[in-house]
């Protein structure tokens, strides 16, 4: 599975961004996808997750009410989105896309996309 993120950039506090993650390859084995982020000097943390059917989502407390995760499927290609509103400087991080595979818990990762929020 290949995961390619896009949509990051430099914005001001209060602005919005929409991240995308396109999954290709053996996507049939993916059962869930998620967004993680890693700020400088900090550990990677979970931001939001969603099942491939879109019927279940979860969010980190710090982003609830401001971020929305969604997913779409087209010809076995999954595309996951993260709509980020009311961005704060502490949102600054590299955002990674993750795909969880069926059985065994194997995870695939994207290369990351930088989100920088200036105050």
PyMOL commands that set and color helices and strands:
alter all, ss='L'
color gray80, all
select helices_A, chain A and resi 27-29+61-63+89-91
alter helices_A, ss='H'
color red, helices_A
select strands_A, chain A and resi 2-6+9-12+17-24+30-38+45-51+57-59+67-74+77-84+93-101+107-109+113-118
alter strands_A, ss='S'
color yellow, strands_A
deselect
rebuild
show_as cartoon
